[in-house]
Amino acid sequence: MVTTPRGSVWSGGQGVDRLALVFDDERAVANAGLVLASTLAGRLGIEQVVDETLDLGEWPGAVRPGRKLLTLVCSALVGGDSIDDADVLRCGETQRVLGHRVMAPSTLGTFLRSFTFGHVRQLDRAFETILGYHPILATRGDSGEVLHARIRKGSAQSQRGAERFVRELVQRVRRLGASGPLLVRADSGFWSNKTIAALEQHGVRYSIGVTQHESVRRAIERIPEQTWQPLDDYPPEGIAEIAEGSLFGRRLVVRRTRLVGAQAELFPDWRYHAFITDRDEQLALVEADHRRHAQIELAIRDLKEGSGLNHAPSGHFFAHAAWLLISSLAHNLARWIARLGLGASGPIVVQTLRRRYLTLPGRITRSARRATLRLPARWPWRESFTQALARLREIPLLA
């Protein structure tokens, strides 16, 4: 038996059975924590920038594209991974905490299907002002923010579009004020002479994975056995060593691994992982730093699990391209909330941000011409939520 705050006594099962169910609260807010995201979006002027930059012509859904985009972004932040999921933003008075009109899923579908290649590029430029398909991504190493994103057809070869992608990436971060040295760490999908030439032309240092082509295998075989150095930061179930050689005149760094103990019979031979680089620092430092480029997998996981990229919204290629950029914006907004609002120093998982701060329920009340958003008493993260909202409101309006 438990006693409720009003003093009535319930037994567990009977109390639940007696609980009446009525969907009639017009003042309920299902995802009240979206006030953090809408505050930051308002300070950045996202709706206005998109309205000014994206011109869909006479296509249906062309009017006020900014509010349609923000509807999709807010839906993604609270777990929506399809167009229909955006309808949760229209329940009760959730719209009151968003700062923009919430659009119906039918309108959002028409909006996305209106995109062509040129419209996707317009949307990409708008984001720069704000800061079965095969996307390529570039993220910032320390924060996990998406810096650039492109979608390709599933039949595209790994290197297709890589040269153009890195040129656009470098030009973008330079336009946004990055004046110091740049380093691009990439997997073997970026390994091509054209991509390397583009990086060298822009003065960007690089370390790029290479696949086990015959030329790479021969270069590894030429490495003297006595030059291999053991790696200490490796699990005890295996052995790892590093060495360096040369591939077409470029520095080739190689890590080889194999199992030891009872499982060694499964993979008794060395397995080799190689990359080329123009960096001239100590071998162990360069190898360890390149290995950390795998952090992008955390951003990809977050985009899929936390920002709506787990499913494609329609059968239109350019609708998917726009969806990728919208998911990237939602992903970045979450990281900016964490960094600017919560004071987090490193990447934060969007699901954690959603559970603690975005999806808490609320209710709007009015008294003396003032609306108040009432949130649950004894919410474990109420102090950090309040501090985050105060910090975000201090950001000057950018548009």
Protein Blocks (a to p, Z undefined) as FASTA:
>chain_A
ZZdfkopacdfklmmmmpccddfbfkbcfblmlmmmmmmmmmnommmmmmmmmcghjagh
kaokllmmmmmmmmmmnopabfklmmmmmgcjlmmmnopacddfklmmmmmmmpcfklmm
mmmmmmmmnopaacdddddfklopafbdcdddfklcfkgoklmmmmmmmmmmmmnopabd
cdddddfklgcfklmmmmmmnopacdddddddfklmmmmmmpcfklpccdfbbcfkbccd
dddddeehiacdddddddehjllmmmmcccddddddfbfbdfklmmmmmmmmmmmmmmmm
mmmmmnopmpcfbfcfklmmmmmmmmmmmmmmmmmmmmmmnopabdcdfklmmmmmmmpc
cddddeehiacddddehiaklmmmmmmmmmmmmpccfZZ
